[in-house]
Amino acid sequence: MSRIFLAGASGVIGTRLIPLFVDEGHVVGGMTRSAGKADRLAQLGAEPIVVDVFDREALIRAVVDFEPDVIVNELTDLPDDVTKIGDHAQLNARIRTEGNQNLIEAARASGAPRILAQTVAWQLPDGPDALAVAELERAILAEGGVVLSYGQFYGPGTYNEQQVPAEPRVHIDRAAERTVELLDSQSGVVVITD
């Protein structure tokens, strides 16, 4: 049994991970920046932790107080409308750089638990997102962590609910199952695709 601090707990994969972790006997601290999502996280079985990843001091306090064995970073800043993804490139890049770095600092302050962090299994076009993914991967590997390199999600609640996207791809439920299986894996980049 582990204590898992799940950043991005209210997202499309976070909400699938909570019940899976709980079924395995883990205690989950479900982090969200939105107080309005706390009840949903509690219903799924997590201890809701309302904190913004960009509030460094509050985040460090929250992680230290939770005393995690593992931190799972599933944070993204993506719009509900897939056609607006380009407008969010800077926001998503910031969460992968500054947000991820704040989580690493919180991990160090709490006794350096294992870190797993999500990224993408496809080549991004040059720009802030691609640079942010490379920085996140370097930072996580430098901490001895695991990079979860997901294919494009499809299935209920994803951008690809009705159609199967091009490869690399992974069904959202399969992505969640694989993430649970990787909690104890050795440091490295793990590609998670169908």
C-alpha positions, 0 to 999 in steps of 0.5 A, a space after each residue: 500500500 502506498 500513499 499516492 499524491 495525484 496531481 491532475 486528479 480531476 482530469 480525464 485520466 486522473 478520474 480513472 486512476 483514483 478508483 484503480 489506485 483505491 482498489 489496489 489498497 492505495 491512499 490517494 491524495 487527489 490534487 485539483 486547483 478547483 474547489 468545485 471538483 473536490 466533492 467528485 474526487 472524494 466520491 471517487 475515493 480520494 482525499 481532495 487536496 485543493 491547491 494550485 501547482 503554481 502556488 509553490 509554497 502552498 503546493 510544498 505544504 500540501 505535499 509535505 502534509 500528505 507524506 506521499 510515497 509516490 507522486 503521479 503528475 497527470 497535469 495538463 492545461 488543455 481546453 475542452 474544445 480540441 480546436 482551441 489546443 493551439 491557444 493553450 500551447 503556452 499554458 500547457 507548456 507552463 504546467 509542464 515546466 514550472 508546474 512540474 518543477 514545483 512538484 519536484 521541489 515539493 517531492 524533495 521537501 517531503 522526502 523525495 518520493 518516486 515521481 511519475 509524470 505524463 508526456 506524449 508519445 508523438 513528435 510535437 512540432 517545434 515550439 513551446 510545447 515540444 520544448 516543455 515536454 523535453 524539459 519535463 522528461 529531463 527533469 523527471 529522469 534526473 530525479 530517478 522518476 518515470 516518464 509516462 509517454 502516452 499515445 493519443 487518448 481515445 474513448 469516453 471523455 477524451 477528444 476522440 470519443 467517436 473516432 480512433 485517432 492516428 497512432 500512436 494511440 491508447 484507449 484511456 482505460 488502458 492508459 490508466 491500467 498501465 499507469 497503475 502497473 508502472 508505480 514500481 517500475 524503474 526510472 526511464 521513459 515508458 511508452 504507453 500505446 495500444 
